[in-house]
Structure formats: structure tokens, C-alpha cells
Amino acid sequence: MILPLGDSPNPRGVPLVTYALLAVNVAVYLFIALPLGYTPVDPSDPAVREYLAVVGRALPRGVRLSDLLQQTTAYDLFVFRYGFRPVAPAIGTLFSSLFLHAGFLHLFGNMLFLWIYGDNVEHQLGAVMYLVAYLGTGVAATLFHTVFDLNSPLPLVGASGAISGVLGFYFRWFPRNQVRLLVLLFPFFLDVFLVPARLVLGMYLVVDNLLPFLLARGMEGGGVAHGAHIGGFVAGLAAAWLFDRRAVEGRPAEYARAGATALSDRDVLHQAIDAGRYREAATQYFALAGPDTRRVLDPSDSLALAEWLRQRGHSEAALVVYRRHLRDYPSGPGLAEAHLGAGLVQLEALGEATAAYQHFLDALDADPSPRVAAEARAALQVIAARQKFQVGRPRRRP
């Protein structure tokens, strides 16, 4: 058995939306699923007859309706009503189905993944946008699954699709994070390993979902909506890419009015930088539309402008310039310096330690100067000192 225990690094603060989602899912299970799961049904109830008629058509050969009736509980009827059924789609059930689960293990697995991966994504998106993204990717996951199972009368339930969306965000934004995995081969072996997050989530997508999804096409399902997991993950990945593109090409709020300035000659921008007039240069630079800034500055000027903005507290603008440098010169000169600068802005000014962590490791991988390497390592030590209590202490790395 392989079980994730936690990840690192983590942001400071309390992920209120993640905890609220955990609480709602657990409450629905405790106060609806459990009591209704032990409540028998009345065979004369019209809802029971409808349930047997619809679900009975999807039963494997040899299974009798009488056997199905004996196993049917009030929770089965509740799920039949509020779960999402592809053959009878309804907007309300697109959302209500995200908070229903088939049993304790189904709930436990989903909530464990949400608890581990949700806090970093919530911190990066903000509470409101995180909730929108969670629900939105959950709906996208359900619809993706429906495309491949349009005639299914069986209800689809679970938070897996929405949580897979969270994993898609995580996969793009925090590839250098480490996940603590408990490896248990009882009674012979028990240990905890640190494994790169992108490897763990890649295995989740490909081995746990994509391969079973492809191999199971045309066969009777085994109760796991692999299509929903894939759809949610891809939706989260795509949404994270869109957020990144907006962050790079958008105009920072502190220079929002710079677009009103007409820039007739880009030489003005270069002359301002050459003369050390960085305030004027920043105004001229952000007057350009994001796509028009591609390689408008050479690497040294780009880093100089970004550093001037950072030193004077224009954090959002500095981060945009660093990101555009990385866009324009992904393997060119100043790569380590740009990663270091972006990381320092996120760590010191924006409080985004986990996002900064990615940049500091990238800086160390980019053949940095001794100064840049020393600053990146010092920043990594600061992040390590801020970490929360960690479950499971790894003894070695694979």
C-alpha cells in the first residue's frame, strides 16, 4: 500500500475554504449518508419502483431485481435523486453530486487528497477564486465523463473530479514540491519517502486513471469514474495555464493607467533605461500591451528594470517583468537572476513561499553565480523554517 501523508513546502495561514469543503463533505456523510444508509425502503414507494426500473436495466446479467431491492437503502434513493445521471442531466445535480460519496473509503481518499494539496492551491488563487475553480473543475469533470457515457442511468457522485482539478493546478504551479509517501508492505516493510510532486501526480493521472480509462472502454465499469478524474485534472491544468498567461501578459495594477500613454517610439524606453530613468522606463514599458513586450528589452535591461521595481516596493510590477524575462529568455542569459528575483518578490513581498520555492530551485539549476546561489539557498532555509508540523518523517529519498 502507498499512502500520501503530506507535502512540502506549505503556505502560512489557515486554508479556510479547503477546511470548509472538508467539513461539508464529512457532514453530508455523517448526517445524511450514514443514517440513510441504514434505513430500509418501502417496496410500494413509487420512488423505489422508479429506482428499480431505471437501475435494473443497467444491472449485469443474472442479477435479479429482488436481490437489488433487498440491498436498496434510503441513501440509494437519495443518491439517485441528487447524484448526476448522464441520461437525465440537471444543473442542480452537477453541484450536489460533488458532495455525495459511495462510502467511507471513497470519502476518506478524496478528503485526504484535498487536505494535502488544497492549501497551496487556495493560497495561490485566493479563497473566492479557489472555490470557483473547485466547483468549476468539478462540473467540467462530470461533463467530460458524461461525454463518454451519455446513456448511463447510474448516478455519478463524489468530490474526485473537483479534487482532480485541484491536482491539475498543483501539477503546473508546484512541480518542485515534495510529497511524503508511506510505503507499507505489512509486515515486511514500512517507510516514508519524499517523492517529487510532479512524479506522484503524473502517476495518478496516467497509471491510476488514463490507462484504466482506455483499457475499460467498451467493458462494464468497475464503479470508478476515471473519465471524471481525467477531465477534472485537465480542466485544472488548463485553468492554471490561463492564470499564468494573464499574470505574464497583464498590466500590473500599480501601472494600470500606463496604457493611456501613447508610445510612439520604443527607443524612448531604451534611452530611459540607459540614462537610469527607471521610473519613466517603467511607465513606457507598461504602456505596451503584454504580447508586444516580447524581447523589447535585452536581458540586462530587463533584469535592471525588474530589480529597480523590486527595490522600490513595486512588487507586482517587478514580478511581471521577471516573468516576462523568463518567457523571453527561458534558457538564455540572466536565467538564474530572474528566477531568484521572482522568488524574492513572492517570498518577501507577496507571502507566496511555495511559489517562491519553485523559483529558488530553478535558480540553483541554472548555473548561478556564487552570489545568486548563496541568496537562493538562504531563501530556501527561510522557507524551511516557516513550515508547519509535518506528518511522517522521511528517512531517505528514492
N, C-alpha and C positions, 0 to 999 in steps of 0.2 A: 504494500500500500504506500502511495505517495500522497502526502497531505501538505498543502501550503499553510504556513504558520504566520507569516507576516512579510513585510517588505521594508526596505530602507533605501534612501532616507525618507523621512516623513516630514510634512509641514508642521509648524507650530499651530496651536489653536484647536478648537473643537469643530469637527465637521458636522454641523447641526443637521443639514439636510440628509446626509448619509445615515446618521443616527435616527432621524425621524423615519426614514424609509425602513430601516431595520425594525423599528418599533411597530410601525403599521403592519408590516408583513407578519411579524410574530404575533401581534394582537389578533389579526384575522385568523391565524391558525389556532390560537388558544381559545378564542371566544366564538368562532364560527365553525372551523373545520373539525376540531376535536369533539365538541358536543353533538354536532350534526352527524359526525361520523359514527356515533354510537346510537343514533336514532333510527329505528326501523321505519319503513314506509307502509302506507295503506295500499294494497293492490288495487282497490277500487278508485283510488285518486286518479282523475284524468291526467294529471301531470306525470304519474307513474306510467300510465298506458302510452302516453306520447313518448316518454323516455325509452321504454322498451321497444316501441315500434321503430324509432329512429336508430337507436344504438344497436338494436338486434340485427339490422341489415349490415352492420359493419363487423359483426362477430365472425370469428373463424368457423369453418365448418365443424359440425359436431357439438358445438356449444348450444345448449338449449336455453330458451327464454326463461324457463322455470329456474334454472341454475343462476341466470343473471338476476332474476327477481330476488332470490334468496340473499344475494350479495349486495343488493342495492340499498343505500342508506339515504337519509335526507341530505347529506352533503353531496352525494352524486347528483341529486336533483338541483341543488344549489349551483354546482359547477356547470351543469347542463344549461342553466339559465344565464349565469354570469360569466362563464368561460366563452372564449371566442370560437365560434363554429364556422369554418370556411363556407359551408353550404348555406348558412344563414347569417351572413355578416351583419354586425350592428356597431355603430360608432361607440356606444357605451361600453360594450364588452371588449373593445380594443384596449380600454384602460382598466376595467375591473379585472380582466384576466391576469393582469400583471401582478396582482396581489393575492392570487389563489395558488395553492400548491397541492400536489397529489399526496403528500405525506411528510413525515418528519425529516427523512433523509433528503428529500427534494428541497425542503425549506432550508435545512442546515447547510447544504452545499452552496446554495445561492447566497445565503446571508454571509457565509464565510468569505466568499469572493468579494461581495460588496464591502464588507468590513476591511478587507486587506487593501483593495485597490481604489475604493471610492474616495478616501480622504484627499489623496493627491490630486485627483481629477477635480473634485469640488473646490479645492483651494485655488487651482489654476483658473477655473471657469467663473468662480463666484457662485454664491448659493442659488440665486434665482436662475441663472443660465444653466447651472448644473441640473436643477430639477427639470427644466425644459428639455435639456439634452437627454436625461434619463428617460423621461416619458416618450420623447420623440423617437429615440432609437429603439425603445421597446415596441412602439407602434410599427416602425419600419421593419423590425424583426418579424413581427406577426404577419405583416403583409407579404414579406418575402417568402415565408413558409407557406402562406396561402396560395401563392402563385403555383407551387408545385403540388398542391393538394386541394384543388378547388372543390372537389365533390365530397370532401370528408365531413361526415356529420358529427365527428367526435370533437369535443371542446378542447381547445388549447389553453393551458394555464401555466403560470409560473413567471417569475421575475427574470428568468435566464436570458431572454432576449435583450431586456433593458440593461442587465449587468454585462452582457457581452458588448453592448455599446460602450459602456464604461471601459471595458478592457481594450476596445479599439482606440479610444482616446489615450489610454495609458501606453499602449504599444507605440504610438507615434511620439508622445511627449516625453516619456521617461524610459528610453531604451537602455540606459546605463544603470538603472536601479537594480538592486539585488533582491531576490525572493528567497526566503528561508523555507526549505522543503524538508519535511520529516519523512524519512525513508524507513519504513518498518517492514521487516521480513521476520515476523514473530515465529519462533523465539530466537532466531539466529542473529539478527542484525537490527540495530536501532541507532540512527544517527541523524543529524541535521546538517544540511548542506546549503551554501549560498550559491544560487544559480542566477545568471543574468535574466532580467525580467523579459526581455525580448525573446529569449530562447524558451522560457516557460510558456509565454502566451502564444508563441508560434506553434509549439507542440499542442497547446489547447485547440488552436484553430485547425491545424492540419490533421493531427492524429486523432483527436477526440471528436472532431466534427466533420471536417471536409471529407476524409476518407470514408467514414461510416455513411455519410450522406450520399456519396457517389456509389458505394457498394450496395446500399439498400434500395436504390431506385428500382421500382417495379416489384419490390418484395413487401410483405406485410411488415408494418412498422413495429418497432420494439418499445414504443412509448416515449422515446426521446425525440424532441423536435430539433434535430440537427440543423435543419434549414433556418429555423429562427435564430439559433446561435450564430450561424454564419452571417445572416442578414443583419443582425444587431452589431456584430463586430465590424463588418464592412461599413455600416452606417456611421459608427463612431469614428472609424478611421477617416472616412471622407469628411465628416464634420470637423475633425481636428485639422485636417489639411486646409479646409476653408478658413478656419480661425487663424491658422498660421499665415495664409496668404493675405488676409486682411491686416494682420499685425505688421507684415512687412511692407505692404503697399499703401496702407492707410496713412493719413496725416495725423500726427500726434495732437492731442487736444490743446497743448500749450502753443502750438503753431497753427491752429485751425484757421486763423484769418490770413495766413500767409498766401492762401490761394487767391486772394483778391489782388495780389501784387503781380503785375504783368512782368514776365521775364523775357525780354526781347533778345538777350544775348547771353549765352552761358559763360562767355568769357568774364562777365562781371562776377560770377561765382568764383571762378578760379583766381581772379585778381584779388578778391576779398580775402581768400584763404592765404594767398601768397603774402599779402600785406598784414596778416594776423588779425583781420577784422572779422572775427568768427561770428559775432552777433549778426552782422549784415549777411555773412555767408549762409548762416543757418536759415535766415528769412528767405533768401533767394533759393536755397536748396529745397525747402519745403513748399515753395510756390510751385514747384514741378509736381506733376502727377507721379504717383509711385512707380508705375511702369517706365516713365520717362527718365527715372534716375539711374537706370541700369548703366553702370560703368561711366557715369558722368563725372565721377571723381576717380582719380587714380588711388591705389591702395594707401599710400602715405597720407594723402589729403583726407581720405575717408576716415582713417583712424584718428587723425588730428582733430577733425571736426567732432567726431564722436566723443573723444576724450575731453574736449573743451566743454561740451554739453554736460558730460557726466560730472566734471569737477565743479560746475556751477549749478548743480542741482536740477538740471533739465533731464530727469531720469527717463521719462517716457520717450522723449526725442532721441536721447543718446542710444537707447535700446533699439529704436527703429534704424538708426544709422549703422549700428553694429550688425543688426540682422541683414540689412541690405548689403553690407560688406561681405557677409558670409554667402549671400545669394550671388553676388557678382564675382567673388573670388573664392570659390569653395575649396580650391586646392592651391591657391596662389600665395603671394607674399602677404604677411600680416595675419595669417590664419590663426595662429596661436594667440596673438594680441587681441584679435576680435572676439574670440571665444572667452578670453579672460575678462575683457571689458564688459561683454554682455552678462557674464556670470556675476561680476561685481555689482552691476546695476541691479540685477534681480535679487542678489543676496542682501546688499546693504540698503537699498532704497525701496525696493518693492516687496521685500519679505518673501520672495519665492525661492526658498532654499533648494527645493528638489529640482526645479528647472535650472537653477544655477549650477547644481551638481553635475548635470549633463555637460555644460559648457566647460567646467574646470577639467573634467576628464578628457574632453575633446582637445582642450588646450595642451594637456600633457602628452597627448598622442600626436601632436602636430609639430614635433621637433622644436620645442620652445627654447628661447634664450634662458640662461640661468635665472635672470630676474623674473621672467614670466612663470617659469616652473616653480620658483620659490613662492610667488604670490598665489599660484593655483593650489599648491599643497597646503599653504597656510589657510586658505579659504575652505578647503576640504576638511581640515581639522576643526574649524569653527562649526561647520555643518554637523560633523560627527558629535561635537559636544552638545548640540541642541536636540539630539534625538530623544524620542520618547522611550519609555520602557519597551523592550523587545521580547517577544515570546520565542523561546528556543534559541540557544546559543550555538552557532555553528562551530565545529571543531576543525573543519578543513573544507577546502574548495575542490570541486571536481576539475 
